Every structure is written in C-alpha cells, then in structure tokens.
Amino acid sequence: MLLTTNPFTELSQFVPAFVQQAYVIAMAILVVVGTVAEVITKGSAKYFFKKWEEDKKKAARKISGGEMAAIAVKVALNEVATAAEFANPQRRMSHFFTMWGFIFFVISSVVMVFGYSGPNAQTPAIWPLLWHLSALALCFGGYWFWFFIRVDVSSEGHPWYRVERADLFILSLLGMATFALLWSFTQYIGADTLSVIFLGLFLIASTVLFGTVLWSKFAHMFFKPAAAFEKRYQKAATGTYDNLPYLTRDDPEQRKRHSMELLRDAPMDMGLGIKREPPQHY
C-alpha cells in the first residue's frame, strides 16, 4: 500500500543510507547557520533581549517563576500549537494544517532516514503513513493560503502567480511536500524516469527551503514564540502592551496619555468598530 510504504527504503537500493543521512544532517546545519546569521545580521535576538530589559524596568510587579511557567504554557498552547492569534478562522486553520504538517513531515522523514532507510529495513507502518498524511496536510494548508488567503491576492487584487522574495518560504515548502508525494507515488507504481525527476525536484525544493533561512521567513517559526512570550510577559508585568493605554480609564494619568483630546474621557466600550465586519484576511 502506498501510504504505508517507506520511500527512503526503496531509494536505498540506489542511494546508500549514509548518503541520505548526510543530506539530512547538512539540511539541519543549514537551518542552524541560517538562523544564527539571521540573528546576527538582523539583530532579532538583540531586539528581544532589549525589550526584555525594558519590560523589567517598567514592571509594576515582579513575575514569579510559577507565573512565568504559566505564561510559557499559554504561549505553547495558544500562539504556537493552535495559532490562536489569527482572528480569521480560515487563516488559522490554514496555518494549523501547514505548520503541523511540516513538523510531522520532518519528524517522520528523520525517523525513516535514520532508522529504516536500509535496503532490508522493515518500517513500522505508522511512520510512512504519518509522512504521507503530513505532506498532504501541508499541501492542503499551503495551497489554501496561496490561492485564497494571501492578502495581496484576496484583498489587493494581484494574481495568484505573482511571486516576490517574501514568497520563497511558502513556495519552497509547497514544492517540497508536493514533489515528495509525486516522488513516492511514481516510485511505488514503478515509473522510474518520473520518479527520478520528482526526486530531484524534491531535493531542490528541500535544499532551497532549508538553505535560504536568512532570506526567507523560515526563522519566523523560532522568533514567533519568543515574541509571543515577551508580549504576554509585558502585559503581566506592566499591565499594558508597548506603552499603550491600560484597559481602563479610571486613572487620570492614563487618560492624559491619549494624544487625541476627544478620546481622553471616552468610555472603553465604544462599540464594535472594525469588528463590525468579520476579518477577511489577517
């Protein structure tokens, strides 16, 4: 059965297992190097540490270790695991399928390459099944985003085939998952020529994905939890986000912080505002 067939075991008849493993290790090194380069050249870590120190100085109260752990759990469950920060339910579901599809695709790939890539290896059915289903989930969420949710397509009227450097991450991600499925299928049915072609495209897309971290949005996956944690910590310690007014206007000092005089005495509940219409994009 296709879904329970390990494509890396079949590949090992022509490409030794150690070569496959060396490629995976090389991709991991590229991700580490690219992320470090991103941190150094763009100052991402420096920004977060600076914000952290500023939040500590402005803190109205000390955050205990238990509360810090609770904040970390909330970030893991909301911003990371369920993408709860997206107001648009379609964007949230698209991100959910894409993110978890990618994570489980990588995990199952590593397990099969390092554990069951030998020519006589007996792979437990769960791993190739997870590999194929994860690639399908990634394609489902990614193509949904690409054709229907992107702001420049859905809101600004640009054609779906308009490509910019910012699209490097999603396109290489989709290419990796799509060509992986096509490679597995053509290999399974014995279409050797097509199998080699799709394997090459799969490797090219994967190399582009993991080798262009510095220029794509790949590192965003690592910075997003840090930014979410810092934001929640700031709210808990100072009661506000980035010097925005507090959630009540009972304090006269807080009312004075409004730049617009008309808003200084306005009630907190001023109606639905922009929420009168459901969000259509981000």
C-alpha positions as CSV (number, residue, x, y, z in Angstrom):
1,M,0.0,0.0,0.0
2,L,1.4,3.4,-1.0
3,L,0.6,5.2,2.3
4,T,2.5,2.6,4.3
5,T,5.5,2.3,2.0
6,N,8.7,3.9,3.1
7,P,10.1,5.7,0.0
8,F,13.5,6.0,1.6
9,T,13.9,2.3,1.9
10,E,13.2,1.9,-1.8
11,L,15.6,4.7,-2.5
12,S,18.4,3.0,-0.6
13,Q,18.7,0.4,-3.4
14,F,20.3,3.2,-5.5
15,V,21.4,5.8,-2.9
16,P,23.1,4.4,0.2
17,A,21.5,5.1,3.6
18,F,24.6,7.1,4.8
19,V,24.2,9.5,1.8
20,Q,20.6,10.1,2.7
21,Q,21.5,10.7,6.4
22,A,24.4,13.0,5.4
23,Y,21.9,15.1,3.3
24,V,19.5,15.4,6.3
25,I,22.4,16.4,8.6
26,A,23.5,19.0,6.0
27,M,20.0,20.5,5.9
28,A,19.9,20.7,9.7
29,I,23.3,22.5,9.7
30,L,22.0,25.0,7.0
31,V,19.0,25.8,9.3
32,V,21.2,26.4,12.3
33,V,23.7,28.5,10.3
34,G,20.9,30.5,8.6
35,T,19.1,31.2,11.9
36,V,22.3,32.3,13.6
37,A,23.1,34.6,10.6
38,E,19.5,35.9,10.8
39,V,20.1,36.7,14.5
40,I,23.4,38.4,13.9
41,T,22.6,40.4,10.7
42,K,19.1,41.5,11.6
43,G,19.5,41.8,15.4
44,S,16.5,39.7,16.2
45,A,17.9,38.3,19.5
46,K,19.3,41.7,20.5
47,Y,15.8,43.3,20.0
48,F,14.2,40.7,22.2
49,F,16.8,41.0,25.0
50,K,16.5,44.8,24.8
51,K,12.7,44.6,25.1
52,W,13.0,42.1,27.9
53,E,15.2,44.5,29.9
54,E,12.9,47.4,29.2
55,D,9.9,45.4,30.4
56,K,11.7,44.5,33.6
57,K,12.4,48.2,34.3
58,K,8.8,49.2,33.7
59,A,7.3,46.3,35.6
60,A,4.7,47.3,38.1
61,R,5.2,44.0,39.9
62,K,7.6,41.0,40.0
63,I,6.6,38.0,38.0
64,S,7.1,34.7,39.9
65,G,8.7,31.6,38.4
66,G,5.3,29.9,38.5
67,E,3.6,32.7,36.6
68,M,6.5,32.7,34.1
69,A,5.9,28.9,33.5
70,A,2.1,29.6,33.1
71,I,2.9,32.2,30.5
72,A,5.1,29.8,28.7
73,V,2.3,27.1,28.7
74,K,-0.2,29.7,27.4
75,V,2.2,30.6,24.5
76,A,2.7,26.9,23.7
77,L,-1.0,26.2,23.7
78,N,-2.3,29.3,22.0
79,E,0.2,31.1,19.8
80,V,2.2,28.0,18.9
81,A,0.0,24.9,19.0
82,T,-3.3,26.4,17.8
83,A,-2.3,29.7,16.2
84,A,-5.0,31.4,18.3
85,E,-3.6,34.9,17.4
86,F,-5.2,34.7,13.9
87,A,-8.6,36.4,14.0
88,N,-9.6,34.9,10.7
89,P,-10.7,31.3,11.3
90,Q,-9.7,30.3,7.7
91,R,-6.2,31.7,8.1
92,R,-5.9,30.0,11.5
93,M,-6.9,26.6,10.0
94,S,-4.6,27.0,7.0
95,H,-1.7,27.8,9.3
96,F,-2.6,24.9,11.6
97,F,-2.5,22.3,8.7
98,T,0.6,23.8,7.2
99,M,2.6,24.1,10.5
100,W,1.7,20.7,11.9
101,G,2.0,19.1,8.5
102,F,5.6,20.4,8.2
103,I,6.6,19.4,11.7
104,F,5.4,15.8,11.4
105,F,6.7,15.6,7.9
106,V,10.2,16.5,9.1
107,I,10.0,14.2,12.2
108,S,8.8,11.2,10.2
109,S,11.4,11.9,7.5
110,V,14.2,11.9,10.1
111,V,12.9,8.7,11.7
112,M,12.7,6.8,8.4
113,V,16.0,8.1,7.0
114,F,18.0,7.3,10.2
115,G,16.1,4.3,11.4
116,Y,14.7,2.5,8.4
117,S,16.5,3.5,5.3
118,G,18.5,0.3,4.7
119,P,17.5,-1.9,1.8
120,N,16.1,-4.6,4.0
121,A,14.7,-2.4,6.7
122,Q,11.2,-3.2,8.0
123,T,9.5,0.1,8.6
124,P,6.5,0.3,11.1
125,A,3.5,1.4,9.0
126,I,2.9,4.4,11.3
127,W,5.9,6.3,10.0
128,P,5.3,6.2,6.2
129,L,1.6,6.8,6.9
130,L,2.4,9.8,9.0
131,W,4.9,11.0,6.4
132,H,2.3,10.9,3.6
133,L,-0.6,12.3,5.6
134,S,1.7,15.1,6.9
135,A,2.7,16.0,3.3
136,L,-1.0,16.0,2.3
137,A,-1.9,18.3,5.3
138,L,1.0,20.6,4.4
139,C,-0.2,20.8,0.8
140,F,-3.8,21.4,1.9
141,G,-3.0,24.3,4.3
142,G,-0.3,25.8,2.0
143,Y,-2.3,25.8,-1.2
144,W,-5.3,27.1,0.6
145,F,-3.2,30.0,1.8
146,W,-1.5,30.6,-1.6
147,F,-4.7,30.7,-3.7
148,F,-7.3,32.1,-1.4
149,I,-6.0,33.8,1.8
150,R,-2.8,35.8,0.8
151,V,-3.6,39.5,1.4
152,D,-2.1,40.6,-1.9
153,V,-4.3,38.1,-3.7
154,S,-7.6,38.2,-1.7
155,S,-7.6,41.9,-0.9
156,E,-5.2,43.8,-3.2
157,G,-6.3,42.1,-6.4
158,H,-2.9,40.7,-7.5
159,P,-2.9,37.4,-9.5
160,W,-2.1,34.3,-7.5
161,Y,1.0,33.6,-9.7
162,R,2.7,36.9,-8.7
163,V,5.8,36.0,-6.9
164,E,8.1,38.0,-4.7
165,R,11.0,37.2,-2.4
166,A,8.7,37.0,0.6
167,D,7.1,34.0,-1.1
168,L,10.3,32.0,-1.1
169,F,9.4,30.1,2.1
170,I,5.9,29.1,1.2
171,L,6.7,28.1,-2.3
172,S,9.7,26.0,-1.4
173,L,7.6,24.4,1.4
174,L,4.9,23.6,-1.0
175,G,7.4,22.4,-3.6
176,M,9.0,20.0,-1.0
177,A,5.7,18.4,0.0
178,T,4.2,18.2,-3.5
179,F,7.3,16.7,-5.1
180,A,7.7,14.3,-2.2
181,L,4.3,12.9,-2.7
182,L,4.8,12.7,-6.5
183,W,8.2,11.0,-6.0
184,S,6.6,8.5,-3.6
185,F,3.7,7.7,-5.9
186,T,5.8,7.3,-9.1
187,Q,8.3,5.2,-7.3
188,Y,5.5,3.0,-6.0
189,I,4.0,2.4,-9.4
190,G,7.4,1.8,-11.0
191,A,7.6,4.9,-13.2
192,D,11.4,5.1,-12.8
193,T,12.0,8.1,-15.1
194,L,9.4,10.2,-13.5
195,S,10.5,9.0,-10.0
196,V,14.0,10.3,-10.6
197,I,12.7,13.6,-11.9
198,F,10.4,14.2,-8.9
199,L,13.1,13.0,-6.5
200,G,15.4,15.7,-8.0
201,L,12.7,18.4,-7.7
202,F,12.0,17.2,-4.1
203,L,15.7,17.6,-3.2
204,I,15.9,21.0,-4.9
205,A,12.9,22.4,-3.1
206,S,14.1,21.0,0.2
207,T,17.5,22.5,-0.3
208,V,16.0,25.9,-1.1
209,L,13.7,25.7,1.9
210,F,16.5,24.8,4.4
211,G,19.3,26.7,2.7
212,T,17.6,30.1,2.4
213,V,16.7,30.7,6.0
214,L,18.5,34.1,6.0
215,W,16.4,35.4,3.1
216,S,13.0,33.7,3.8
217,K,10.5,33.6,6.6
218,F,11.8,30.2,7.9
219,A,13.3,31.7,11.1
220,H,10.0,33.3,11.9
221,M,9.0,29.9,13.3
222,F,11.6,30.3,16.0
223,F,11.0,34.0,16.7
224,K,7.3,33.9,16.9
225,P,7.1,32.0,20.3
226,A,9.7,34.4,21.7
227,A,7.7,37.5,20.6
228,A,4.5,36.0,22.0
229,F,6.2,35.2,25.3
230,E,7.6,38.7,25.6
231,K,4.2,40.2,24.8
232,R,2.4,38.2,27.4
233,Y,5.2,38.9,30.0
234,Q,4.9,42.6,29.3
235,K,1.2,42.5,29.8
236,A,1.5,40.6,33.1
237,A,4.3,42.8,34.4
238,T,3.2,46.3,33.3
239,G,-0.5,45.9,32.5
240,T,-0.1,47.2,29.0
241,Y,1.3,46.4,25.6
242,D,4.2,48.6,24.3
243,N,3.1,51.7,26.3
244,L,-0.5,51.5,25.0
245,P,-3.1,52.7,27.5
246,Y,-4.3,50.4,30.2
247,L,-7.6,48.6,29.8
248,T,-9.5,51.1,32.0
249,R,-9.6,54.9,32.0
250,D,-10.2,55.2,35.8
251,D,-6.7,56.6,36.4
252,P,-6.5,60.3,35.4
253,E,-2.8,59.8,34.5
254,Q,-3.8,57.2,31.9
255,R,-6.4,59.5,30.4
256,K,-3.7,62.1,29.8
257,R,-1.7,59.6,27.7
258,H,-4.1,59.8,24.8
259,S,-2.9,62.1,22.1
260,M,-6.4,62.8,20.9
261,E,-8.2,65.0,23.4
262,L,-11.6,63.7,22.3
263,L,-10.6,60.2,23.5
264,R,-9.4,61.1,26.9
265,D,-12.8,60.9,28.5
266,A,-14.3,58.4,26.1
267,P,-15.6,55.1,27.5
268,M,-13.7,51.9,27.0
269,D,-16.6,50.3,25.2
270,M,-17.2,52.3,22.1
271,G,-19.0,49.7,20.0
272,L,-17.8,47.0,17.6
273,G,-15.7,49.4,15.4
274,I,-13.7,47.4,12.9
275,K,-15.1,44.2,14.3
276,R,-18.5,45.1,12.9
277,E,-17.3,43.3,9.8
278,P,-15.7,39.8,10.2
279,P,-12.0,39.8,9.3
280,Q,-11.3,38.6,5.7
281,H,-7.5,38.2,5.7
282,Y,-5.1,38.7,8.7
